[in-house]
Amino acid sequence: MNARLTEQQIAGVQDILMDELDVKREQLTPGAQLVEDLGADSLDVVQIVMRIEEIFHVTLTDEVAEKEGTVEKLYEILADELGQ
């Protein structure tokens, strides 16, 4: 798990992913790919990014939308934006 985010922040991201992608928390391993493993499409990714930006008051980079984006990559990008 990402050591740069708090457990509450990680849970918040996971809650968004579970809601948007209809997956279980157990599926949200650090290496799980948003598109290939969790079934996200481009609209899902946009909605995930928008919700994270709204909840955490940040602006995320385009890296999140990359096809190879993983749950861990999402945590890292959020931590960078939060300055953690």
Buried (B, 14 or more C-beta within 10 A) or exposed (E): EBEBBEEEBBEBBBBBBBEBBEBEEEBBEEEBBBBEBBEBEEEBBBBBBEBBBEEBEBEBEEEBBBEEBBBBBBBBBBBBBBEE
